[in-house]
Amino acid sequence: MGREFVDIFDGWADSYDASVSGKDPEYRDVFEGYETILNEVAKRVSGTIIEFGTGTGNLTAKLVEAGNSVIGIEPNTKMLKVTAERFPSIKVIDGDLLEFKIGHENIDAIVSTYVFHHLTDDEKGIALKKYASLLPTNGKVVFADTVFLTEEAKQVQISKERKRGYLNVVEDLEREYYTTIPVLKELFTKAGFQVRFVKMNDYVWLMDATKK
Ligand SMILES: C[S@@+](CC[C@H](N)C(=O)[O-])C[C@H]1O[C@@H](n2cnc3c(N)ncnc32)[C@H](O)[C@@H]1O
């Protein structure tokens, strides 16, 4: 993963919460139902939980409020500082979806929202195998992220956003590794998970995976 992908978030740390609340028209559809999406992820897990890409700590808040023990993993220094200052009692570690060092905790679940697209599909497969090795039988991976039904549907969406003049969204969709449901289904299955997908808005799907 290139460091430049992570540095992009330096400029977003201060305005991120305004974006997710719908104040940025370009990202309104992506973040539609943001609170519901976070609640849906949080309610499906319990225990000791790894959260990747904590950002400003909005999902972290829901996990902590529900009484879970959270280990946050965040590669962007500014975002990491925001989460660490908001939750002084939890561990927030510098790391990413693929490269991270945790202690000897028994992990019950692994979660993230709006993060998994930072990995290429090959990297996603490697990461899921790593997560399977950390989890017990029935352990969970619950991710929510932008996913498309097909590659064609993704191209249709990019054209629609270009016509609307939402060029930041277009650039994001073309730069990052947004994938499709069939690809994800195969990657989760190969890594030993049973996975279900739930549509949350025009962009975001929830992936609810249980280790077999
Ligand atoms: C769009 S924000 C999402 C923040 C938060 N999860 C939320 O739902 O509001 C993406 C976050 O993922 C982090 N990130 C970027 N690349 C990452 C990677 N490879 N592994 C883990 N986190 C990453 C960014 O620094 C940023 O904090």
The ligand as a Gaussian input file, in Angstrom:
#p B3LYP/6-31G(d) Opt

LIG

0 1
 C      -13.128000       7.050000       4.939000
 S      -12.222000       6.919000       6.434000
 C      -13.304000       5.913000       7.451000
 C      -13.173000       6.225000       8.919000
 C      -14.137000       5.472000       9.822000
 N      -13.920000       4.051000       9.737000
 C      -15.559000       5.814000       9.504000
 O      -16.328000       4.941000       9.080000
 O      -15.932000       6.975000       9.666000
 C      -10.961000       5.767000       6.018000
 C       -9.943000       5.556000       7.152000
 O       -9.131000       4.418000       6.813000
 C       -7.757000       4.756000       7.013000
 N       -6.960000       3.931000       6.095000
 C       -6.477000       4.252000       4.872000
 N       -5.822000       3.225000       4.344000
 C       -5.870000       2.214000       5.261000
 C       -5.356000       0.880000       5.324000
 N       -4.661000       0.369000       4.312000
 N       -5.583000       0.134000       6.431000
 C       -6.304000       0.645000       7.457000
 N       -6.818000       1.906000       7.462000
 C       -6.605000       2.665000       6.376000
 C       -7.682000       6.242000       6.753000
 O       -6.541000       6.828000       7.346000
 C       -9.002000       6.727000       7.369000
 O       -8.861000       6.979000       8.735000

